[in-house]
Amino acid sequence: MLRPVVVGWDGSTRSIAAADWAAREALRRGLSLEVVQAWEGVTSPCDRERPELNAPRCLARHALSEAADRLRATYPKLSMSTRHVAGSATDVLIAVGAEAELLVLGSRAVGGVGGFIAGSVAQVVVGHVARPVVLVRDRGTSEDEHPPDAEGGPSVHTPCRDVVVGVDPGHASEELLVFAFESAAMRDAPLRVVHTWRPPYVQAAAAARAHRAVAASAARSLAAAVAPWREKFPAVDVQELVVEGRASQALPAAAQEAGLLVVGRRIRSGRLGAHTGSVTHAAIHRARCPVVVVAHQ
């Protein structure tokens, strides 16, 4: 049974942008879309003596229905359903995310240098859902997935922007690489695989030689990790980038003009609970494009 693409919807501009992105992604993948609305208000049966108690929930359901009608009109080939679920947004999204092919959430865009502000709900959900989670900024449009046309104007007819994925060759995740290669193949877009490295601490006289050796070793490690996936996806144009510096800074920089950034989150269990890790946290907050967080062991 095919899993649906699921999007969390609350009527905000960020959830509207997320729903549009999710609809396009569902069509790319040949999957259905499920629009989920969490309801934390009154859930008691209709009270005829106090109908005002039920009015907010009725209005929320009506807004969800209108959103669904808009998506059906915009994407007539899309198979779509809606779900209005009683419970906190965090609990509802974690539950539905476990059943999704991928879960799509909206995040508020930051002005100026770009990036996201992931709200508390999104941060908790990302840290707990084992399926891929996508964060989409509130000003994102379909044109953002494509470079400008020859005149410099927005267009959906130019090729899709690159997909960027951050990889640690020492702990290369199959789930992460499969998602990145499949996403690039579906978009007919180049895939840039980024690995960062830090220079060793050595005496000044040996610094240059050590710098070259570590850079060359990093390049070989990345090539070895990517090679099997090049064979499985021969049509994908793959570029391997070995960058000196911190991954938390290099990945958002590499994705400045990308259409999608894919990062990993190692699943950990312990007394500190689930968390995203510093690199994923930086990618979520600094990247301008949609960010996919892929959980892996």
N, C-alpha and C positions, 0 to 999 in steps of 0.2 A: 504493500500500500504506500502510495506516494505521500510524503509529508507536504503540507502547505507552507507557503511563505506567510508569516504572521506579522502584522504591524499593530503596535499599540497606538490607539487614537483617543485623544481627549479634547479635540476641537481647537487646539492651539495651532498657530502657524507652523510650528516645528513638526507637529504630528501630521498636518496636511502635507507638508513637503515629504515627510517620511512615507506617507501612504502612496504618494505619486511614485517615489523611488521604488517602493515595494511592488507596486503594480507593474512597473516596467521590468523589474527583476523576475517577477513571477512569469511574465510572458516570455522572457529570455529562456527561462528554465523549463517552460512547458508545465508549470504547476499552477494550482489554484491559490488565491489570496484570501486570507481570513483577516478581517478588521475587528480588533478586540477593544472593547471599551470596559474599563473597570468602574464599578459604582460603589462608593463608600458611604452613601447616604442611607436614608430610611429604606428598609427592605421588607417592611411588614405588608400584609395584604391591604387592599384598598379600604380606606376608612371613609364611608359615605358621609359621616358627620364632620370629618376634617379632611376634605379632599386636597387642601393645600399641602398636606404632608407628602402627597404622592406627585404633586406637580413637577418638582425638580427632576425626578426620575423619568417622568413622561417626556419632559423637554429634552433630557439627555438622549433618550431612545430616539426621539424625533430627529435630533441633530445627527445621530449616527446613521439613521436611514437616509437623510439628505446627503450625507457624505458618500454613502454607498451609491446613491443614484448618480452623483457627480462622477465617481470613478467609473461606473458602468458606461456613462455617456462618453467619457474621455477615452476609455479603453474597451471598446465593444467586444473584443475577442477574449476578454479576461473572464475566467470562471471565478466568482467571488461570493463570499458569504460574510455575515457579520455575527458577532457574539457580544452580548451585554452581560457581564459577569459581576455578581456581587462580591465585594472584597476589596482589600487595599490594592492599589496599583502595583506595588512591589510583589505581593503574593500572587496576584493574578498573572502578571507578566512572567514570573518565574515558572508558574505552572504551565501556561500555554507555550512558553519558550521551549520547554522540555519535549514538546510534541511537534515542534516546527522544523522545517528544513533549515530555515534561518529566521531569526526574530529581528524586526526592524523597529528602531526607536528614533525619535526626534531629539536633537540637541540644539540649544540656542547658539547661533553663530556670534562670533565676536567681531566687532568692527575693527577697522585699521589693518592689523597684520593678519587677520583671519583666525581660524581655529574654532573650537567648540567650548561651550561650558556645559558639561554633562551634569544634569541635576542629580540630586541624591537618589532618586528612583533608578535612573539609568545606571549610575555607578554600582548600586547594589545588584541590579539585575545582571549586569555584565559579569560581576564577580561570582554569580551563582548558577548561571545557565550554561549547561555543557554543550549546547548547540551553538553554531555561529551567531553572533549578535552584531548588527549593523547600526551605527550611529550616523544619522543624516542631519546636516545643518538646516536651520529653518529657512534660509534663503536659497536653498538648492533648487535648481530647475533641470529639466531634461537637457537644455542647452549646455549646462555645466559639464555634462558628460562628454562633450565634444570640443575640440579647439575651434577658435573663430574661423569664419570663412575667409576667402581671399581679400575681401574688403574690410576685414577686422570686426565684422558683426557677429552676433551669436547665431549659431546654426545647429541643427540636428542632423545635417546631411554630411558633415565632415566625419572622418573616421573617429572612433572612440579614443579617448585619452588613454594613456598607459595605465596598467595595473602595477602597483609597487608592493613588494612583500619583503618583510624583514626576516632574515634567516640566521640562525646560529648553527653552523655546520656541525658543531660538536653535539648538538641536541636537535638535529633536524627532525621536524614533526611531519609525519605523513599527512595528517589531517590538514595542516597548514599549507603544505605544498600542493596537495590535491585541490584545495579550494582556490588557491591563487592561479594555478594553471587552468582549471576549469573556467574561472571567471574571465581570464584573458582569452581563452578559446571562444567562449560564448560571445564576447564583444569583438572578436577578430582584432584584438589590441595587443601591442607589445607588452611583454612582462619584464619588469626590472626587478632583479633579485639582489637585495642589498645585504651585505655583511660588513659589520664594523670591527675594527681592531684598535688596540692601544699599543703604543711603542713601549718596549721594556725599559726598565731603569738600568742603564749601564754607564760606565765611565765615558766621558766625552770623546775620547780617542776612538772608541769602538761604536759610538752611537750611530753613525751613518750605515755601517755594515749591518748592525743589528736591526736597524729600521728597514733596510731592504729585505733582510732575511724574513722578518716577521710578516711584512707585506706580501712577499712571495708565498709564504706558507699559508696565509689567509686566503689568497687567491686559489691555491691548489685545493684547499679544504672546501671552499665554496663550489668549485667546479665539480669535485667528486660528489658532493651532496646533490647537486642539481642534475648531473648526468643522466640518472635513470629516468627522471621526469622529462628531460628533453626527448628521450626515446619514446616515451608514452604519449607525448604531445608534440609530434614533429612539426605541426603547422604553426605552433606558437613561436613568435619571434622573441627570443630570450636574450636579455642583456644582464650580465653579471657585473655588479658594482661592488668593489672592495674599498671601503671608505675608512680613513683614519679618524678616530674620534669616538664620541659616545653615541650609542644607538638612540638614546632619547632625544638627541639633537639631530642626528644624521637622517633618521627616517622621515620626520616631518619635512625636513629640507628637501629630501629626494622626491617627496610627494607633492611639492608645491604646484606643479602643473599636471598632476595625475588625476585620473578619474576615480580611482579607488586605491585605498591603502589597506593592506592585509597584515595584521600582526597576531602573534600568538599569546596565549595565556595558559601557563602551566596549571593544571588542576592540582591543588594542594588541599590537604585536610589536616587540621591540627587545632590547637587551642586558640590560635589567632584568627581562625576562620578563613573564609574565602577572600581573596584579594586579586587585583589585576596585575600588580608588578609595576615597577617604575617606568619601563619602556612603553608598555601599553598605556599607562596613565598619561605619559607625555604625548604619545601619538593621538590619543583621544582629544586632548586639550589644545594641541598645536596644529594639527593637520587641517587643511582647508577643504579637503575632499571627504566624502563618506569613508568611514573607518570600519573595517570588519575585524572583530575580535574572535579568533578561533581557539577554543579551549582544547588542550591536549595533555596527555600524560607526560 
